[in-house]
Amino acid sequence: MKKIILAMGTVMLLAGCGPGRWEPFGGFTDPVCMPDGSVAFYQEADTKGNLGEPRAKKENCPWNKPAAKK
């Protein structure tokens, strides 16, 4: 059990390193999606270290789109 906690703590610390951000992204229960509908939790910086405007939005998720009318 201690090894699992240590491994998870290490992963969390390493996730904080490097250019990128978790916000304004949603959580595991309400994520944001890329324009193709794939789930995104993290935005990476470009080669210059700039983050820019996130492309992932909650509106792109299939479950957040209104149902098609028949």
C-alpha positions in Angstrom: 0.0 0.0 0.0 2.9 2.4 0.8 4.4 1.7 -2.6 1.2 2.7 -4.3 0.9 5.9 -2.4 4.6 6.7 -3.1 4.1 6.0 -6.8 1.0 8.2 -7.0 2.7 11.0 -5.1 5.7 10.8 -7.5 3.4 11.0 -10.5 1.6 14.0 -9.1 4.8 15.8 -8.5 6.2 15.1 -11.9 2.9 16.2 -13.5 3.5 19.7 -12.0 6.9 19.9 -13.8 7.3 21.3 -17.2 5.3 23.7 -19.3 1.6 23.1 -19.4 -1.5 23.5 -17.4 -4.5 21.5 -16.2 -6.9 24.5 -15.9 -9.3 25.6 -17.4 -9.9 21.9 -18.1 -12.6 19.9 -16.4 -12.1 17.0 -14.1 -12.4 13.3 -14.5 -16.2 13.4 -14.1 -16.7 16.5 -16.4 -13.8 16.7 -18.9 -13.4 18.9 -21.9 -13.0 17.6 -25.4 -11.0 18.4 -28.5 -12.9 19.4 -31.7 -12.9 15.8 -32.8 -14.6 14.7 -29.6 -11.6 13.1 -27.8 -11.2 13.9 -24.1 -8.4 16.3 -23.0 -7.1 16.8 -19.5 -3.9 18.7 -20.2 -2.7 21.4 -22.5 1.0 21.4 -23.6 2.9 24.4 -24.4 4.3 25.0 -27.9 8.1 25.0 -28.6 8.4 28.5 -27.4 6.7 27.8 -24.1 3.5 29.6 -24.9 0.2 28.0 -23.9 -2.2 30.1 -26.0 -6.0 29.6 -26.1 -7.1 26.1 -25.3 -8.9 24.3 -28.2 -10.5 21.8 -25.8 -14.0 22.9 -24.6 -16.9 21.3 -22.9 -19.1 22.1 -25.9 -17.0 19.7 -28.0 -17.9 16.6 -25.9 -20.5 14.4 -27.5 -22.5 14.1 -24.2 -22.8 17.9 -24.0 -24.3 18.3 -27.5 -28.0 18.5 -27.8 -29.7 15.4 -29.1 -30.6 15.4 -32.8 -34.3 15.9 -33.6 -36.1 13.3 -35.6 
